Amino acid sequence: MARPRRCQTAGVVGVTVGGAGASGARALELAADLAGVTSLSDAIERTLPVLAAEAGADVVIFAVAGSEASGARGWPRDADWSEAFEDGLRGLWDSGPLTQLSRSVGVVPPFALDEVMGTVGWAALPLRLPEDARPIRFAAYLAVSAENGLVSGYILGRADRGFGPEELTTLAHLQTAVVAAHGRFLRTAGGAPGLTPRQREILHLLHQGLTAGAIASRLGISGSTVGKHLRDLYARLETHDRVSTVREAQVRGLLDGVAGEPWQDVRIP
């Protein structure tokens, strides 16, 4: 099987935002839209429909493997479809051939998956379209991360035709903005600052706006114990109060993303 070629130029994928034509302009718009996101979920929600529209995809799936929060989020938003594709995605992604290929080549420009599918004997992806259950016979992959065993990316699917060079070029222009925005939140568990389960629990309650007293009541522990955990959190995150702690946790991906609690709609055991 031919391997996609890794780009050696500056930036992860070697394609600058704002290339020639409409796709370059759309890349600049996406970069601006993603610049202010504060969570992985937000970045994904804004990216999914853009990739679908720009590449003419019937479905788009963001998937993560190799972390405690492995899973996926799909577009269009359809609860029944999300539940239905869980089993298929597990075989495709969590330990499947695409994951292994992605780990081996790293973050490369977007490529069609036709050859990968043929190599493993798939006539179509093990997923079907949500509106009419047609098989997804054609797909493309936009890599987002591949580091320390963690791999993530967008899988674009279509029922009726493959993804050609122009569409892959359009995706390549968008990829730089996507990688930059998502990378802030994509961290392996080893990238987290060694928080204990109790500290993570308290951190999430802080994010929900609970006071120290309310946290103590919720967890059935003393106020002094909560205070000790808060001081430890401040030290580990190098912050000084609850507001700066929550903000730093968001930036590090501890509240939403691979290093924190599961964000995904579909859980892959």
C-alpha positions in Angstrom: 0.0 0.0 0.0 1.4 3.4 -1.0 2.0 5.7 2.0 1.0 9.3 1.9 4.0 11.5 1.8 4.9 13.6 4.8 5.4 17.3 4.2 8.8 18.6 5.3 8.1 22.3 5.2 7.2 24.7 8.0 4.0 24.0 9.9 2.7 20.5 10.5 1.3 19.9 7.1 3.3 22.1 4.9 0.3 24.0 3.5 -0.1 27.6 4.4 -3.4 29.1 5.3 -4.7 31.4 2.6 -3.6 29.7 -0.6 -4.9 30.7 -4.0 -8.6 31.1 -4.8 -11.7 30.5 -2.9 -10.4 27.7 -0.8 -7.6 30.0 0.5 -10.1 32.6 1.5 -12.3 30.0 3.2 -9.2 28.8 5.1 -8.6 32.3 6.4 -12.2 32.6 7.5 -12.0 29.2 9.3 -8.7 30.2 11.0 -10.4 33.4 12.3 -13.5 31.5 13.4 -11.4 29.0 15.3 -9.0 31.5 16.9 -11.2 32.1 19.8 -12.4 28.6 20.7 -12.0 27.6 24.3 -12.6 23.8 24.0 -12.1 20.9 21.7 -15.8 20.4 21.4 -16.2 24.0 20.2 -13.5 23.6 17.6 -15.0 20.3 16.3 -18.5 21.7 16.1 -17.3 24.7 14.0 -15.1 22.5 11.8 -17.4 19.6 10.9 -20.0 21.6 8.8 -17.2 23.6 7.1 -15.4 20.5 5.9 -18.6 19.0 4.7 -19.6 22.0 2.7 -16.2 22.7 1.3 -15.5 19.1 0.2 -19.0 18.2 -0.6 -19.1 15.3 1.9 -22.2 13.5 2.9 -20.8 12.8 6.4 -17.8 14.0 8.4 -16.5 12.3 11.5 -13.9 13.5 13.9 -12.2 10.6 15.7 -9.6 10.2 18.4 -7.8 7.0 19.3 -5.0 6.2 21.8 -6.3 8.0 24.8 -8.6 7.6 27.8 -11.2 9.6 25.8 -11.1 7.7 22.5 -14.3 8.3 20.6 -15.9 10.3 17.8 -18.3 13.0 16.9 -20.2 13.1 13.7 -22.0 15.4 11.3 -24.8 15.7 10.4 -26.1 15.7 14.0 -28.3 12.7 14.3 -28.7 10.8 17.5 -29.9 7.5 15.9 -27.1 7.6 13.4 -24.5 8.3 16.1 -25.7 5.2 18.0 -25.8 3.1 14.9 -22.2 3.8 13.8 -20.6 3.0 17.1 -19.8 -0.6 16.3 -18.6 0.2 12.8 -16.4 2.9 13.9 -14.7 0.7 16.5 -13.5 -1.6 13.8 -12.6 1.2 11.5 -10.7 3.4 13.9 -9.8 2.5 17.4 -7.4 -0.2 16.4 -8.0 -0.5 12.7 -5.9 -0.1 9.6 -6.5 3.7 9.2 -5.3 4.3 12.8 -2.2 2.3 12.2 -1.5 4.1 8.9 -2.0 7.5 10.5 0.4 6.6 13.3 3.0 5.5 10.9 2.9 8.5 8.5 2.1 11.3 11.0 0.2 14.5 10.0 0.3 14.5 6.2 -1.8 16.4 3.7 -5.4 15.0 3.2 -5.6 11.9 1.1 -8.3 9.6 -0.4 -8.9 6.4 1.5 -9.9 4.3 -1.6 -6.6 2.3 -1.6 -6.6 1.8 2.1 -10.2 0.4 1.9 -9.2 -1.9 -1.0 -6.2 -3.2 0.9 -8.3 -4.4 3.8 -11.1 -5.7 1.5 -13.7 -3.1 2.2 -16.1 -2.2 -0.7 -17.3 0.6 1.6 -16.6 2.0 5.1 -18.4 0.0 7.8 -20.8 3.0 8.1 -23.9 4.1 6.3 -25.5 7.5 5.6 -27.9 8.6 8.2 -30.7 9.7 5.9 -31.0 6.7 3.6 -28.6 4.1 4.9 -26.6 4.0 1.7 -23.1 2.6 2.1 -20.2 5.1 2.3 -18.2 3.9 -0.6 -15.7 6.8 -0.9 -13.8 8.6 1.8 -10.9 11.0 2.5 -8.9 11.6 5.6 -7.6 14.9 7.1 -5.0 14.2 9.8 -5.0 16.4 12.9 -2.6 14.8 15.3 -0.3 11.8 15.6 2.0 11.9 18.6 2.9 9.6 21.5 0.3 7.0 20.3 -2.5 9.5 20.2 -4.0 9.9 16.7 -6.9 12.0 15.5 -8.4 13.3 12.3 -11.5 13.9 10.2 -13.0 11.2 8.0 -15.1 12.5 5.2 -17.5 10.2 3.4 -19.6 10.1 0.3 -21.8 7.5 -1.3 -21.7 8.3 -5.0 -18.2 9.5 -6.0 -14.6 9.8 -4.8 -12.7 12.8 -3.6 -10.6 14.3 -6.4 -7.4 16.4 -6.4 -9.2 19.7 -6.3 -11.2 18.7 -3.2 -8.1 17.3 -1.5 -6.3 20.6 -2.2 -9.2 22.5 -0.6 -9.0 20.3 2.4 -5.2 20.9 2.6 -5.8 24.6 2.7 -8.2 24.2 5.6 -5.9 21.7 7.4 -3.5 24.2 8.8 -6.2 26.1 10.6 -7.7 22.9 11.9 -4.5 21.5 13.2 -3.6 24.8 15.0 -7.0 25.1 16.6 -7.4 21.5 17.7 -3.8 21.0 18.8 -4.2 23.2 21.9 -6.6 20.6 23.3 -5.2 17.3 22.0 -2.9 15.9 24.7 -2.3 12.4 25.8 -2.9 11.5 29.4 0.9 11.8 29.9 0.6 15.4 28.9 -1.6 16.2 31.9 0.0 17.7 35.0 -0.4 14.5 37.1 -3.8 15.4 38.7 -5.4 12.8 41.0 -8.9 11.6 40.3 -10.2 13.8 43.3 -8.4 16.9 41.9 -9.9 16.3 38.5 -13.3 16.0 40.1 -12.9 19.2 42.0 -11.6 20.9 38.9 -14.7 20.0 37.0 -16.9 21.2 39.9 -15.0 24.5 39.8 -15.7 24.8 36.1 -19.4 24.3 36.9 -19.2 27.4 39.2 -19.5 25.6 42.6 -18.0 27.3 45.6 -15.6 25.5 47.9 -18.4 25.0 50.4 -20.7 23.6 47.7 -17.9 21.3 46.5 -17.4 20.0 50.1 -21.1 19.3 50.4 -21.3 17.6 47.0 -18.3 15.3 47.7 -19.0 14.7 51.3 -15.6 16.0 52.5 -14.6 18.8 54.8 -14.0 22.4 53.6 -10.4 22.2 54.8 -9.8 19.1 52.5 -11.3 21.0 49.6 -9.0 23.9 50.4 -6.0 21.6 50.4 -7.0 20.2 47.0 -7.5 23.7 45.6 -4.0 24.8 46.8 -2.5 21.7 45.1 -4.4 22.5 41.9 -3.0 26.0 41.9 0.5 24.7 42.4 0.3 22.1 39.7 -1.3 24.5 37.1 0.8 27.5 38.3 -2.3 29.6 38.9 -3.5 31.7 41.8 -7.3 31.6 42.0 -10.3 29.7 40.8 -10.8 31.8 37.7 -7.2 31.5 36.4 -7.3 27.8 37.3 -10.4 27.1 35.2 -9.0 29.2 32.3 -5.6 27.3 32.4 -7.4 24.0 32.6 -9.4 24.9 29.5 -6.2 25.9 27.6 -4.5 22.6 28.6 -7.5 20.6 27.5 -8.1 19.3 31.1 -11.8 20.2 31.1 -12.7 19.2 27.6 -10.6 17.0 25.4 -8.3 14.1 25.3 -6.5 14.9 28.6 -9.7 15.6 30.5 -13.1 14.1 30.7 -14.6 12.4 27.7 -16.1 14.9 25.3 -17.4 12.5 22.6 -20.9 11.4 21.6 -19.8 7.9 20.9 -17.7 6.0 23.4 -15.2 3.4 22.1 -14.4 0.9 24.9 
